[in-house]
Amino acid sequence: MGIHEVLCTPLSPWQRAYVERVMGSIRRECLDHVIVFHATSLRRTLDSYLDYYHRSRTHLSLGKDSPEPRRIQPPELGSVVAVAQVGGLHHRYERRAA
């Protein structure tokens, strides 16, 4: 495929901007708010956050939509209900029948 590894200079975050952005988002939106006791706890927290990141979190580059587009829910479906995600750190909102 012609893909070759290119190493970054140590202590040069501007050379890996995309990685720094993702790691910063994970830290600010998730890990700064939880206490991790062991590797299993960290894995469970990160899995939950990544599920939120790809299914519910809005992204400006996608026109304030999530990577997995959400279906439109008409008002006839019922009232708006908050659904906790990432252990209650974040919420998504959907309509549920009363």
N, CA, C and O atoms as a GROMACS GRO file, in nm:
protein
  392
    1MET      N    1   0.081  -0.120   0.000
    1MET     CA    2   0.000   0.000   0.000
    1MET      C    3   0.085   0.126   0.000
    1MET      O    4   0.034   0.234  -0.027
    2GLY      N    5   0.212   0.115   0.028
    2GLY     CA    6   0.298   0.233   0.027
    2GLY      C    7   0.287   0.318   0.152
    2GLY      O    8   0.318   0.438   0.147
    3ILE      N    9   0.244   0.260   0.262
    3ILE     CA   10   0.232   0.336   0.387
    3ILE      C   11   0.359   0.316   0.468
    3ILE      O   12   0.402   0.202   0.490
    4HIS      N   13   0.418   0.425   0.513
    4HIS     CA   14   0.541   0.417   0.592
    4HIS      C   15   0.524   0.492   0.722
    4HIS      O   16   0.456   0.595   0.728
    5GLU      N   17   0.586   0.443   0.826
    5GLU     CA   18   0.582   0.505   0.957
    5GLU      C   19   0.672   0.628   0.959
    5GLU      O   20   0.785   0.625   0.909
    6VAL      N   21   0.622   0.738   1.017
    6VAL     CA   22   0.700   0.860   1.033
    6VAL      C   23   0.700   0.893   1.181
    6VAL      O   24   0.594   0.915   1.240
    7LEU      N   25   0.816   0.897   1.243
    7LEU     CA   26   0.826   0.925   1.385
    7LEU      C   27   0.823   1.075   1.411
    7LEU      O   28   0.878   1.154   1.334
    8CYS      N   29   0.757   1.114   1.520
    8CYS     CA   30   0.752   1.254   1.560
    8CYS      C   31   0.866   1.283   1.656
    8CYS      O   32   0.915   1.194   1.725
    9THR      N   33   0.908   1.406   1.658
    9THR     CA   34   1.011   1.449   1.751
    9THR      C   35   0.954   1.448   1.893
    9THR      O   36   0.841   1.495   1.912
   10PRO      N   37   1.026   1.397   1.992
   10PRO     CA   38   0.976   1.399   2.130
   10PRO      C   39   0.945   1.542   2.176
   10PRO      O   40   1.013   1.637   2.137
   11LEU      N   41   0.841   1.555   2.259
   11LEU     CA   42   0.798   1.683   2.315
   11LEU      C   43   0.761   1.784   2.208
   11LEU      O   44   0.789   1.903   2.221
   12SER      N   45   0.698   1.737   2.101
   12SER     CA   46   0.655   1.824   1.991
   12SER      C   47   0.508   1.797   1.957
   12SER      O   48   0.480   1.736   1.854
   13PRO      N   49   0.414   1.841   2.042
   13PRO     CA   50   0.273   1.809   2.019
   13PRO      C   51   0.217   1.866   1.890
   13PRO      O   52   0.119   1.811   1.838
   14TRP      N   53   0.274   1.973   1.835
   14TRP     CA   54   0.223   2.030   1.710
   14TRP      C   55   0.246   1.937   1.592
   14TRP      O   56   0.186   1.957   1.486
   15GLN      N   57   0.330   1.836   1.607
   15GLN     CA   58   0.355   1.742   1.498
   15GLN      C   59   0.251   1.630   1.494
   15GLN      O   60   0.246   1.554   1.398
   16ARG      N   61   0.171   1.621   1.595
   16ARG     CA   62   0.066   1.518   1.600
   16ARG      C   63  -0.064   1.580   1.652
   16ARG      O   64  -0.119   1.536   1.754
   17ALA      N   65  -0.110   1.681   1.581
   17ALA     CA   66  -0.224   1.761   1.625
   17ALA      C   67  -0.352   1.680   1.643
   17ALA      O   68  -0.426   1.702   1.739
   18TYR      N   69  -0.380   1.585   1.553
   18TYR     CA   70  -0.503   1.508   1.563
   18TYR      C   71  -0.504   1.419   1.687
   18TYR      O   72  -0.605   1.410   1.756
   19VAL      N   73  -0.393   1.357   1.716
   19VAL     CA   74  -0.383   1.272   1.835
   19VAL      C   75  -0.398   1.357   1.961
   19VAL      O   76  -0.468   1.319   2.054
   20GLU      N   77  -0.332   1.472   1.963
   20GLU     CA   78  -0.340   1.562   2.079
   20GLU      C   79  -0.483   1.609   2.101
   20GLU      O   80  -0.528   1.620   2.215
   21ARG      N   81  -0.556   1.636   1.993
   21ARG     CA   82  -0.694   1.682   2.003
   21ARG      C   83  -0.783   1.573   2.064
   21ARG      O   84  -0.862   1.600   2.154
   22VAL      N   85  -0.770   1.452   2.015
   22VAL     CA   86  -0.851   1.341   2.067
   22VAL      C   87  -0.817   1.313   2.213
   22VAL      O   88  -0.907   1.296   2.295
   23MET      N   89  -0.689   1.309   2.245
   23MET     CA   90  -0.649   1.282   2.383
   23MET      C   91  -0.697   1.394   2.476
   23MET      O   92  -0.739   1.366   2.588
   24GLY      N   93  -0.692   1.519   2.430
   24GLY     CA   94  -0.743   1.630   2.510
   24GLY      C   95  -0.892   1.619   2.534
   24GLY      O   96  -0.939   1.646   2.644
   25SER      N   97  -0.968   1.579   2.432
   25SER     CA   98  -1.113   1.562   2.448
   25SER      C   99  -1.143   1.451   2.547
   25SER      O  100  -1.231   1.466   2.632
   26ILE      N  101  -1.072   1.340   2.537
   26ILE     CA  102  -1.094   1.229   2.631
   26ILE      C  103  -1.063   1.273   2.773
   26ILE      O  104  -1.138   1.243   2.866
   27ARG      N  105  -0.953   1.345   2.790
   27ARG     CA  106  -0.915   1.391   2.924
   27ARG      C  107  -1.017   1.490   2.980
   27ARG      O  108  -1.065   1.473   3.092
   28ARG      N  109  -1.051   1.596   2.902
   28ARG     CA  110  -1.140   1.702   2.950
   28ARG      C  111  -1.282   1.653   2.973
   28ARG      O  112  -1.345   1.688   3.073
   29GLU      N  113  -1.334   1.572   2.881
   29GLU     CA  114  -1.474   1.533   2.886
   29GLU      C  115  -1.499   1.407   2.967
   29GLU      O  116  -1.614   1.376   2.998
   30CYS      N  117  -1.395   1.334   3.002
   30CYS     CA  118  -1.416   1.206   3.070
   30CYS      C  119  -1.324   1.187   3.189
   30CYS      O  120  -1.370   1.184   3.303
   31LEU      N  121  -1.195   1.173   3.164
   31LEU     CA  122  -1.103   1.129   3.269
   31LEU      C  123  -1.080   1.231   3.380
   31LEU      O  124  -1.042   1.194   3.490
   32ASP      N  125  -1.102   1.361   3.352
   32ASP     CA  126  -1.087   1.462   3.458
   32ASP      C  127  -1.198   1.452   3.561
   32ASP      O  128  -1.189   1.514   3.667
   33HIS      N  129  -1.304   1.376   3.533
   33HIS     CA  130  -1.421   1.371   3.619
   33HIS      C  131  -1.443   1.237   3.688
   33HIS      O  132  -1.542   1.220   3.760
   34VAL      N  133  -1.354   1.143   3.668
   34VAL     CA  134  -1.370   1.011   3.730
   34VAL      C  135  -1.242   0.971   3.801
   34VAL      O  136  -1.133   1.020   3.770
   35ILE      N  137  -1.256   0.881   3.895
   35ILE     CA  138  -1.141   0.822   3.963
   35ILE      C  139  -1.128   0.680   3.912
   35ILE      O  140  -1.221   0.599   3.926
   36VAL      N  141  -1.015   0.649   3.855
   36VAL     CA  142  -0.991   0.516   3.798
   36VAL      C  143  -0.911   0.435   3.899
   36VAL      O  144  -0.804   0.477   3.942
   37PHE      N  145  -0.962   0.318   3.936
   37PHE     CA  146  -0.897   0.235   4.036
   37PHE      C  147  -0.806   0.128   3.977
   37PHE      O  148  -0.705   0.092   4.038
   38HIS      N  149  -0.840   0.077   3.858
   38HIS     CA  150  -0.760  -0.029   3.798
   38HIS      C  151  -0.784  -0.031   3.648
   38HIS      O  152  -0.869   0.043   3.598
   39ALA      N  153  -0.712  -0.114   3.578
   39ALA     CA  154  -0.717  -0.118   3.431
   39ALA      C  155  -0.856  -0.154   3.380
   39ALA      O  156  -0.900  -0.100   3.278
   40THR      N  157  -0.927  -0.242   3.448
   40THR     CA  158  -1.061  -0.281   3.404
   40THR      C  159  -1.156  -0.163   3.413
   40THR      O  160  -1.238  -0.142   3.324
   41SER      N  161  -1.145  -0.086   3.520
   41SER     CA  162  -1.227   0.034   3.536
   41SER      C  163  -1.197   0.136   3.427
   41SER      O  164  -1.289   0.196   3.372
   42LEU      N  165  -1.070   0.154   3.395
   42LEU     CA  166  -1.031   0.247   3.289
   42LEU      C  167  -1.086   0.200   3.155
   42LEU      O  168  -1.140   0.281   3.080
   43ARG      N  169  -1.073   0.073   3.124
   43ARG     CA  170  -1.122   0.019   2.997
   43ARG      C  171  -1.273   0.039   2.986
   43ARG      O  172  -1.322   0.080   2.881
   44ARG      N  173  -1.347   0.010   3.093
   44ARG     CA  174  -1.493   0.024   3.092
   44ARG      C  175  -1.532   0.171   3.071
   44ARG      O  176  -1.624   0.201   2.995
   45THR      N  177  -1.462   0.262   3.138
   45THR     CA  178  -1.489   0.405   3.125
   45THR      C  179  -1.460   0.453   2.983
   45THR      O  180  -1.540   0.526   2.925
   46LEU      N  181  -1.345   0.413   2.928
   46LEU     CA  182  -1.310   0.455   2.792
   46LEU      C  183  -1.404   0.396   2.687
   46LEU      O  184  -1.440   0.464   2.591
   47ASP      N  185  -1.445   0.271   2.705
   47ASP     CA  186  -1.541   0.210   2.612
   47ASP      C  187  -1.673   0.287   2.613
   47ASP      O  188  -1.732   0.313   2.508
   48SER      N  189  -1.719   0.323   2.733
   48SER     CA  190  -1.842   0.399   2.746
   48SER      C  191  -1.828   0.536   2.682
   48SER      O  192  -1.920   0.582   2.614
   49TYR      N  193  -1.715   0.603   2.703
   49TYR     CA  194  -1.693   0.735   2.644
   49TYR      C  195  -1.685   0.727   2.492
   49TYR      O  196  -1.743   0.811   2.423
   50LEU      N  197  -1.616   0.627   2.439
   50LEU     CA  198  -1.605   0.615   2.293
   50LEU      C  199  -1.740   0.585   2.229
   50LEU      O  200  -1.768   0.632   2.119
   51ASP      N  201  -1.824   0.507   2.297
   51ASP     CA  202  -1.959   0.484   2.248
   51ASP      C  203  -2.035   0.616   2.243
   51ASP      O  204  -2.102   0.646   2.144
   52TYR      N  205  -2.025   0.696   2.349
   52TYR     CA  206  -2.087   0.829   2.352
   52TYR      C  207  -2.030   0.918   2.242
   52TYR      O  208  -2.105   0.986   2.172
   53TYR      N  209  -1.898   0.918   2.226
   53TYR     CA  210  -1.829   1.004   2.129
   53TYR      C  211  -1.876   0.976   1.986
   53TYR      O  212  -1.894   1.069   1.907
   54HIS      N  213  -1.896   0.848   1.953
   54HIS     CA  214  -1.932   0.813   1.816
   54HIS      C  215  -2.082   0.811   1.790
   54HIS      O  216  -2.125   0.825   1.676
   55ARG      N  217  -2.163   0.794   1.893
   55ARG     CA  218  -2.307   0.782   1.871
   55ARG      C  219  -2.388   0.904   1.912
   55ARG      O  220  -2.493   0.929   1.853
   56SER      N  221  -2.342   0.981   2.009
   56SER     CA  222  -2.426   1.088   2.062
   56SER      C  223  -2.362   1.226   2.058
   56SER      O  224  -2.432   1.325   2.036
   57ARG      N  225  -2.233   1.236   2.078
   57ARG     CA  226  -2.166   1.366   2.087
   57ARG      C  227  -2.172   1.437   1.952
   57ARG      O  228  -2.144   1.377   1.848
   58THR      N  229  -2.209   1.565   1.956
   58THR     CA  230  -2.215   1.641   1.832
   58THR      C  231  -2.076   1.689   1.792
   58THR      O  232  -1.991   1.714   1.878
   59HIS      N  233  -2.053   1.700   1.662
   59HIS     CA  234  -1.925   1.743   1.608
   59HIS      C  235  -1.951   1.860   1.514
   59HIS      O  236  -2.034   1.850   1.423
   60LEU      N  237  -1.881   1.971   1.534
   60LEU     CA  238  -1.900   2.088   1.449
   60LEU      C  239  -1.868   2.058   1.303
   60LEU      O  240  -1.936   2.109   1.214
   61SER      N  241  -1.768   1.975   1.277
   61SER     CA  242  -1.730   1.945   1.139
   61SER      C  243  -1.837   1.863   1.067
   61SER      O  244  -1.835   1.853   0.944
   62LEU      N  245  -1.931   1.806   1.141
   62LEU     CA  246  -2.039   1.728   1.081
   62LEU      C  247  -2.171   1.804   1.085
   62LEU      O  248  -2.278   1.743   1.078
   63GLY      N  249  -2.164   1.935   1.097
   63GLY     CA  250  -2.286   2.015   1.102
   63GLY      C  251  -2.363   1.995   1.230
   63GLY      O  252  -2.486   1.990   1.229
   64LYS      N  253  -2.292   1.982   1.342
   64LYS     CA  254  -2.349   1.959   1.475
   64LYS      C  255  -2.431   1.830   1.480
   64LYS      O  256  -2.534   1.824   1.547
   65ASP      N  257  -2.384   1.728   1.411
   65ASP     CA  258  -2.446   1.596   1.417
   65ASP      C  259  -2.341   1.499   1.468
   65ASP      O  260  -2.223   1.532   1.474
   66SER      N  261  -2.383   1.379   1.504
   66SER     CA  262  -2.289   1.279   1.551
   66SER      C  263  -2.242   1.194   1.432
   66SER      O  264  -2.308   1.193   1.328
   67PRO      N  265  -2.128   1.124   1.446
   67PRO     CA  266  -2.081   1.039   1.335
   67PRO      C  267  -2.184   0.936   1.290
   67PRO      O  268  -2.193   0.904   1.172
   68GLU      N  269  -2.263   0.885   1.384
   68GLU     CA  270  -2.375   0.798   1.347
   68GLU      C  271  -2.499   0.885   1.348
   68GLU      O  272  -2.550   0.918   1.456
   69PRO      N  273  -2.551   0.924   1.231
   69PRO     CA  274  -2.664   1.017   1.227
   69PRO      C  275  -2.783   0.966   1.308
   69PRO      O  276  -2.812   0.846   1.311
   70ARG      N  277  -2.850   1.060   1.372
   70ARG     CA  278  -2.967   1.026   1.453
   70ARG      C  279  -3.093   1.045   1.370
   70ARG      O  280  -3.100   1.135   1.286
   71ARG      N  281  -3.191   0.962   1.394
   71ARG     CA  282  -3.317   0.978   1.322
   71ARG      C  283  -3.396   1.091   1.387
   71ARG      O  284  -3.385   1.114   1.508
   72ILE      N  285  -3.474   1.159   1.308
   72ILE     CA  286  -3.556   1.270   1.358
   72ILE      C  287  -3.674   1.212   1.433
   72ILE      O  288  -3.740   1.120   1.384
   73GLN      N  289  -3.701   1.264   1.551
   73GLN     CA  290  -3.811   1.216   1.634
   73GLN      C  291  -3.919   1.324   1.640
   73GLN      O  292  -3.898   1.429   1.701
   74PRO      N  293  -4.034   1.299   1.578
   74PRO     CA  294  -4.140   1.400   1.579
   74PRO      C  295  -4.199   1.416   1.719
   74PRO      O  296  -4.192   1.324   1.801
   75PRO      N  297  -4.258   1.534   1.748
   75PRO     CA  298  -4.315   1.560   1.881
   75PRO      C  299  -4.424   1.462   1.921
   75PRO      O  300  -4.450   1.445   2.040
   76GLU      N  301  -4.488   1.396   1.824
   76GLU     CA  302  -4.597   1.302   1.856
   76GLU      C  303  -4.548   1.180   1.934
   76GLU      O  304  -4.628   1.109   1.994
   77LEU      N  305  -4.417   1.156   1.934
   77LEU     CA  306  -4.365   1.037   2.003
   77LEU      C  307  -4.372   1.049   2.155
   77LEU      O  308  -4.366   0.948   2.224
   78GLY      N  309  -4.386   1.168   2.206
   78GLY     CA  310  -4.395   1.185   2.351
   78GLY      C  311  -4.303   1.293   2.402
   78GLY      O  312  -4.252   1.375   2.325
   79SER      N  313  -4.282   1.293   2.532
   79SER     CA  314  -4.200   1.397   2.594
   79SER      C  315  -4.051   1.364   2.583
   79SER      O  316  -4.012   1.250   2.558
   80VAL      N  317  -3.970   1.468   2.602
   80VAL     CA  318  -3.825   1.453   2.593
   80VAL      C  319  -3.773   1.396   2.725
   80VAL      O  320  -3.809   1.444   2.833
   81VAL      N  321  -3.689   1.295   2.716
   81VAL     CA  322  -3.632   1.228   2.833
   81VAL      C  323  -3.480   1.229   2.820
   81VAL      O  324  -3.426   1.204   2.712
   82ALA      N  325  -3.411   1.257   2.931
   82ALA     CA  326  -3.265   1.253   2.933
   82ALA      C  327  -3.218   1.110   2.955
   82ALA      O  328  -3.267   1.041   3.044
   83VAL      N  329  -3.123   1.067   2.875
   83VAL     CA  330  -3.064   0.933   2.889
   83VAL      C  331  -2.918   0.952   2.929
   83VAL      O  332  -2.839   1.007   2.852
   84ALA      N  333  -2.882   0.908   3.049
   84ALA     CA  334  -2.746   0.925   3.100
   84ALA      C  335  -2.648   0.837   3.023
   84ALA      O  336  -2.679   0.723   2.988
   85GLN      N  337  -2.530   0.894   2.997
   85GLN     CA  338  -2.423   0.819   2.931
   85GLN      C  339  -2.293   0.846   3.003
   85GLN      O  340  -2.281   0.946   3.074
   86VAL      N  341  -2.197   0.761   2.985
   86VAL     CA  342  -2.065   0.770   3.048
   86VAL      C  343  -2.083   0.786   3.200
   86VAL      O  344  -2.023   0.874   3.261
   87GLY      N  345  -2.164   0.700   3.257
   87GLY     CA  346  -2.185   0.702   3.401
   87GLY      C  347  -2.252   0.828   3.452
   87GLY      O  348  -2.236   0.863   3.568
   88GLY      N  349  -2.328   0.897   3.367
   88GLY     CA  350  -2.398   1.018   3.407
   88GLY      C  351  -2.322   1.146   3.380
   88GLY      O  352  -2.373   1.255   3.407
   89LEU      N  353  -2.200   1.137   3.327
   89LEU     CA  354  -2.124   1.259   3.294
   89LEU      C  355  -2.187   1.334   3.179
   89LEU      O  356  -2.184   1.457   3.176
   90HIS      N  357  -2.244   1.263   3.084
   90HIS     CA  358  -2.306   1.324   2.967
   90HIS      C  359  -2.446   1.266   2.952
   90HIS      O  360  -2.478   1.159   3.006
   91HIS      N  361  -2.530   1.336   2.878
   91HIS     CA  362  -2.666   1.291   2.852
   91HIS      C  363  -2.698   1.309   2.705
   91HIS      O  364  -2.644   1.397   2.638
   92ARG      N  365  -2.786   1.226   2.657
   92ARG     CA  366  -2.847   1.249   2.526
   92ARG      C  367  -2.996   1.255   2.551
   92ARG      O  368  -3.046   1.202   2.650
   93TYR      N  369  -3.066   1.318   2.462
   93TYR     CA  370  -3.209   1.341   2.482
   93TYR      C  371  -3.286   1.278   2.368
   93TYR      O  372  -3.250   1.290   2.251
   94GLU      N  373  -3.394   1.211   2.404
   94GLU     CA  374  -3.479   1.148   2.304
   94GLU      C  375  -3.623   1.155   2.350
   94GLU      O  376  -3.651   1.182   2.466
   95ARG      N  377  -3.712   1.132   2.257
   95ARG     CA  378  -3.855   1.134   2.290
   95ARG      C  379  -3.900   0.992   2.323
   95ARG      O  380  -3.862   0.895   2.258
   96ARG      N  381  -3.983   0.983   2.426
   96ARG     CA  382  -4.039   0.854   2.467
   96ARG      C  383  -4.189   0.869   2.486
   96ARG      O  384  -4.237   0.972   2.532
   97ALA      N  385  -4.261   0.765   2.451
   97ALA     CA  386  -4.406   0.768   2.468
   97ALA      C  387  -4.441   0.773   2.616
   97ALA      O  388  -4.376   0.709   2.699
   98ALA      N  389  -4.542   0.850   2.648
   98ALA     CA  390  -4.582   0.868   2.789
   98ALA      C  391  -4.654   0.747   2.842
   98ALA      O  392  -4.694   0.746   2.959
   0.00000   0.00000   0.00000
